[in-house]
Amino acid sequence: MKKKKGFVKLAITFVGTKQQEREIVVFEDLLHKGQVIVTYPDVNQIWKKKNKFTYYT
């Protein structure tokens, strides 16, 4: 992982044959040393709708 301009890119590998054409939420809470530092409790937030990305396998 490299940090650039306040963003971190993550590579996530999973078996997604049953997830075709579905949205996948990667995480709702971001923890650092066991403490929640960012949380998105509402999946329907406008930010997520505008900035979502979806991967199909």
N, CA and C atoms as an extended XYZ file, in Angstrom:
171
Properties=species:S:1:pos:R:3:atomname:S:1:resname:S:1:resid:I:1 pbc="F F F"
N         0.841       -1.181        0.000 N   MET     1
C         0.000        0.000        0.000 CA  MET     1
C         0.884        1.242        0.000 C   MET     1
N         0.495        2.217       -0.803 N   LYS     2
C         1.184        3.494       -0.820 CA  LYS     2
C         0.165        4.596       -0.600 C   LYS     2
N         0.545        5.559        0.205 N   LYS     3
C        -0.349        6.675        0.465 CA  LYS     3
C        -0.012        7.797       -0.503 C   LYS     3
N        -1.039        8.334       -1.172 N   LYS     4
C        -0.837        9.400       -2.133 CA  LYS     4
C        -2.019       10.349       -2.056 C   LYS     4
N        -1.750       11.591       -1.770 N   LYS     5
C        -2.789       12.626       -1.730 CA  LYS     5
C        -3.950       12.253       -0.809 C   LYS     5
N        -3.659       11.627        0.320 N   GLY     6
C        -4.693       11.316        1.286 CA  GLY     6
C        -5.511       10.074        0.996 C   GLY     6
N        -5.155        9.331       -0.033 N   PHE     7
C        -5.879        8.113       -0.372 CA  PHE     7
C        -4.944        6.918       -0.274 C   PHE     7
N        -5.498        5.775        0.070 N   VAL     8
C        -4.737        4.536        0.113 CA  VAL     8
C        -5.407        3.551       -0.827 C   VAL     8
N        -4.630        2.972       -1.748 N   LYS     9
C        -5.169        1.955       -2.649 CA  LYS     9
C        -4.946        0.588       -2.025 C   LYS     9
N        -5.982       -0.239       -2.052 N   LEU    10
C        -5.908       -1.590       -1.509 CA  LEU    10
C        -6.204       -2.598       -2.598 C   LEU    10
N        -5.476       -3.688       -2.589 N   ALA    11
C        -5.766       -4.804       -3.489 CA  ALA    11
C        -6.479       -5.867       -2.659 C   ALA    11
N        -7.691       -6.229       -3.066 N   ILE    12
C        -8.494       -7.198       -2.324 CA  ILE    12
C        -8.833       -8.353       -3.256 C   ILE    12
N        -8.540       -9.562       -2.810 N   THR    13
C        -8.810      -10.753       -3.607 CA  THR    13
C        -9.864      -11.595       -2.896 C   THR    13
N       -10.899      -12.012       -3.628 N   PHE    14
C       -11.926      -12.883       -3.074 CA  PHE    14
C       -12.588      -13.629       -4.218 C   PHE    14
N       -13.275      -14.721       -3.866 N   VAL    15
C       -14.012      -15.487       -4.864 CA  VAL    15
C       -15.350      -14.785       -5.043 C   VAL    15
N       -15.598      -14.305       -6.247 N   GLY    16
C       -16.791      -13.506       -6.457 CA  GLY    16
C       -17.764      -14.066       -7.470 C   GLY    16
N       -17.727      -15.360       -7.718 N   THR    17
C       -18.602      -15.924       -8.748 CA  THR    17
C       -20.079      -15.720       -8.431 C   THR    17
N       -20.436      -15.685       -7.150 N   LYS    18
C       -21.833      -15.476       -6.773 CA  LYS    18
C       -22.158      -13.994       -6.593 C   LYS    18
N       -21.177      -13.130       -6.792 N   GLN    19
C       -21.375      -11.703       -6.570 CA  GLN    19
C       -21.480      -10.900       -7.860 C   GLN    19
N       -21.605      -11.540       -8.992 N   GLN    20
C       -21.658      -10.822      -10.256 CA  GLN    20
C       -22.791       -9.806      -10.260 C   GLN    20
N       -22.475       -8.629      -10.751 N   GLU    21
C       -23.415       -7.518      -10.891 CA  GLU    21
C       -24.033       -7.081       -9.568 C   GLU    21
N       -23.304       -7.238       -8.488 N   ARG    22
C       -23.736       -6.766       -7.173 CA  ARG    22
C       -22.706       -5.777       -6.654 C   ARG    22
N       -23.148       -4.836       -5.839 N   GLU    23
C       -22.222       -3.927       -5.188 CA  GLU    23
C       -21.640       -4.629       -3.976 C   GLU    23
N       -20.382       -4.358       -3.704 N   ILE    24
C       -19.730       -4.935       -2.539 CA  ILE    24
C       -19.192       -3.793       -1.694 C   ILE    24
N       -19.586       -3.740       -0.428 N   VAL    25
C       -19.061       -2.746        0.501 CA  VAL    25
C       -17.834       -3.366        1.145 C   VAL    25
N       -16.691       -2.727        0.973 N   VAL    26
C       -15.440       -3.305        1.454 CA  VAL    26
C       -15.331       -3.196        2.965 C   VAL    26
N       -15.618       -2.042        3.533 N   PHE    27
C       -15.633       -1.897        4.979 CA  PHE    27
C       -16.548       -0.759        5.382 C   PHE    27
N       -17.026       -0.833        6.584 N   GLU    28
C       -17.850        0.233        7.145 CA  GLU    28
C       -17.098        0.973        8.236 C   GLU    28
N       -16.139        0.334        8.878 N   ASP    29
C       -15.330        0.963        9.919 CA  ASP    29
C       -13.861        0.817        9.556 C   ASP    29
N       -13.089        1.873        9.761 N   LEU    30
C       -11.647        1.826        9.560 CA  LEU    30
C       -11.006        1.927       10.929 C   LEU    30
N       -10.195        0.927       11.261 N   LEU    31
C        -9.562        0.890       12.570 CA  LEU    31
C        -8.064        1.140       12.457 C   LEU    31
N        -7.516        1.767       13.468 N   HIS    32
C        -6.068        1.959       13.579 CA  HIS    32
C        -5.688        1.600       15.003 C   HIS    32
N        -4.847        0.596       15.151 N   LYS    33
C        -4.425        0.100       16.461 CA  LYS    33
C        -5.624       -0.256       17.340 C   LYS    33
N        -6.636       -0.862       16.715 N   GLY    34
C        -7.801       -1.323       17.450 CA  GLY    34
C        -8.859       -0.268       17.726 C   GLY    34
N        -8.629        0.965       17.318 N   GLN    35
C        -9.580        2.050       17.546 CA  GLN    35
C       -10.245        2.451       16.235 C   GLN    35
N       -11.558        2.651       16.246 N   VAL    36
C       -12.280        3.107       15.058 CA  VAL    36
C       -11.904        4.561       14.808 C   VAL    36
N       -11.369        4.842       13.596 N   ILE    37
C       -11.005        6.218       13.267 CA  ILE    37
C       -11.915        6.813       12.200 C   ILE    37
N       -12.584        5.978       11.408 N   VAL    38
C       -13.554        6.432       10.413 CA  VAL    38
C       -14.680        5.416       10.381 C   VAL    38
N       -15.906        5.893       10.317 N   THR    39
C       -17.034        4.983       10.242 CA  THR    39
C       -18.079        5.518        9.266 C   THR    39
N       -18.721        4.623        8.551 N   TYR    40
C       -19.818        4.946        7.639 CA  TYR    40
C       -20.980        4.037        7.999 C   TYR    40
N       -21.757        4.388        9.025 N   PRO    41
C       -22.825        3.492        9.474 CA  PRO    41
C       -24.017        3.418        8.528 C   PRO    41
N       -24.187        4.402        7.654 N   ASP    42
C       -25.327        4.422        6.745 CA  ASP    42
C       -24.861        4.072        5.341 C   ASP    42
N       -25.177        2.878        4.867 N   VAL    43
C       -24.747        2.418        3.549 CA  VAL    43
C       -25.302        3.308        2.441 C   VAL    43
N       -26.387        3.989        2.678 N   ASN    44
C       -27.027        4.812        1.657 CA  ASN    44
C       -26.549        6.263        1.645 C   ASN    44
N       -25.419        6.535        2.275 N   GLN    45
C       -24.900        7.902        2.287 CA  GLN    45
C       -24.671        8.410        0.875 C   GLN    45
N       -24.903        9.691        0.672 N   ILE    46
C       -24.697       10.307       -0.638 CA  ILE    46
C       -23.249       10.146       -1.074 C   ILE    46
N       -22.283       10.291       -0.155 N   TRP    47
C       -20.870       10.173       -0.525 CA  TRP    47
C       -20.603        8.829       -1.177 C   TRP    47
N       -21.130        7.774       -0.609 N   LYS    48
C       -20.896        6.447       -1.169 CA  LYS    48
C       -21.541        6.313       -2.539 C   LYS    48
N       -22.728        6.868       -2.717 N   LYS    49
C       -23.401        6.767       -4.005 CA  LYS    49
C       -22.621        7.503       -5.086 C   LYS    49
N       -21.998        8.619       -4.744 N   LYS    50
C       -21.265        9.407       -5.730 CA  LYS    50
C       -19.869        8.851       -5.994 C   LYS    50
N       -19.270        8.166       -5.020 N   ASN    51
C       -17.878        7.751       -5.132 CA  ASN    51
C       -17.678        6.243       -5.091 C   ASN    51
N       -18.719        5.469       -5.316 N   LYS    52
C       -18.606        4.015       -5.239 CA  LYS    52
C       -17.828        3.453       -6.426 C   LYS    52
N       -17.274        2.308       -6.212 N   PHE    53
C       -16.670        1.554       -7.299 CA  PHE    53
C       -17.088        0.108       -7.128 C   PHE    53
N       -17.280       -0.574       -8.214 N   THR    54
C       -17.754       -1.952       -8.187 CA  THR    54
C       -16.866       -2.803       -9.077 C   THR    54
N       -16.480       -3.956       -8.572 N   TYR    55
C       -15.685       -4.890       -9.356 CA  TYR    55
C       -16.527       -6.111       -9.669 C   TYR    55
N       -16.472       -6.573      -10.883 N   TYR    56
C       -17.149       -7.805      -11.280 CA  TYR    56
C       -16.096       -8.851      -11.593 C   TYR    56
N       -16.400      -10.096      -11.242 N   THR    57
C       -15.447      -11.173      -11.538 CA  THR    57
C       -15.994      -12.066      -12.615 C   THR    57
